């Protein structure tokens, strides 16, 4: 598995409620994505970003970070072979992402994802 990007997933009570802090105060002014329950704020010049999440739409738990990978199916097979706990199955989501969640030995949950082209 090759990780190509890591995004923090900060739990927030309401995306709209925190927008001014992340976009204005922290300068992450580009709202790359907002689905109501998850939004990504990015600094346009540096591409530094943070995701805020109220509650994952389809997974039974929330993740601390999203790790974008180059081949999510291979990553899933690798996790299974290693006996890593999978807490959300490999799923193609309606918003164009193929993903699964794993739990690290320390208890942290990670969203392993790849953009899906249909």
C-alpha positions in Angstrom: 0.0 0.0 0.0 1.3 3.5 -0.9 -0.2 6.4 1.1 -0.5 9.4 -1.2 -2.1 11.9 1.2 -3.1 12.1 4.9 -6.0 14.3 6.1 -6.8 14.8 9.8 -10.5 14.2 10.7 -11.4 16.6 13.5 -14.7 15.9 15.2 -16.9 19.0 15.4 -20.5 19.5 16.5 -21.5 21.4 13.3 -19.5 22.2 10.1 -21.1 25.7 9.6 -20.4 26.6 13.3 -16.6 26.1 12.8 -16.2 27.5 9.3 -15.1 31.0 10.3 -12.4 29.6 12.6 -10.8 27.2 10.0 -11.4 29.3 6.9 -10.8 32.8 8.2 -8.7 32.7 11.3 -6.5 29.7 10.3 -6.4 30.8 6.6 -7.7 27.5 5.2 -10.0 29.6 3.0 -10.7 27.1 0.2 -13.6 24.8 1.0 -12.7 21.9 -1.3 -15.6 19.8 -0.2 -18.6 20.0 2.0 -21.2 17.3 2.3 -22.9 18.7 5.4 -21.4 16.1 7.7 -17.8 16.4 6.4 -15.9 19.4 5.0 -12.3 20.0 3.9 -10.7 23.4 4.4 -7.5 24.1 2.5 -4.9 26.9 2.3 -4.8 27.4 -1.5 -1.1 28.3 -1.9 0.4 25.5 0.3 -2.4 22.9 -0.1 -2.3 22.4 3.7 -5.7 21.2 4.8 -7.9 19.8 7.5 -11.1 17.9 7.4 -13.9 18.4 9.9 -16.5 15.7 10.6 -19.7 15.8 12.6 -20.4 12.0 12.4 -19.5 9.6 9.6 -22.4 9.1 7.3 -22.1 5.3 6.8 -19.4 3.9 9.1 -20.2 2.7 12.6 -17.3 4.7 14.1 -15.5 7.9 13.3 -11.9 8.0 12.1 -9.1 10.2 13.3 -7.6 10.5 9.8 -8.2 9.7 6.2 -5.3 8.0 4.4 -5.7 8.3 0.7 -4.0 5.4 -1.1 -3.0 4.5 -4.6 -4.8 1.1 -4.5 -7.5 0.6 -1.9 -8.3 -2.9 -2.9 -4.7 -4.0 -2.5 -4.6 -2.1 0.9 -7.7 -4.0 2.0 -6.2 -7.3 1.0 -3.0 -6.4 2.8 -4.9 -5.5 6.0 -6.8 -8.7 5.9 -3.6 -10.8 5.4 -2.0 -9.0 8.3 -5.0 -9.7 10.6 -5.7 -6.0 11.2 -9.1 -5.3 12.6 -11.4 -3.9 9.9 -14.2 -1.9 11.5 -16.0 -0.7 8.3 -16.0 -3.0 5.2 -14.6 -2.1 1.8 -17.3 0.0 0.4 -17.9 2.2 -2.7 -19.7 5.2 -1.2 -22.3 7.3 -3.1 -20.0 10.3 -3.0 -17.3 8.8 -5.2 -14.9 7.2 -2.7 -14.0 3.5 -2.2 -12.9 3.0 1.4 -12.6 0.8 4.5 -11.8 1.6 8.2 -9.1 -0.2 10.2 -8.4 0.0 14.0 -4.7 0.4 14.9 -3.4 -1.5 17.9 -3.6 1.8 20.0 -7.3 2.0 19.3 -7.2 4.8 16.7 -9.5 4.3 13.6 -8.2 5.2 10.2 -10.2 5.7 7.0 -8.3 4.1 4.1 -9.7 5.6 0.9 -9.3 6.1 -2.9 -11.3 8.2 -5.3 -13.6 6.0 -7.3 -14.4 6.6 -11.0 -17.8 5.0 -11.2 
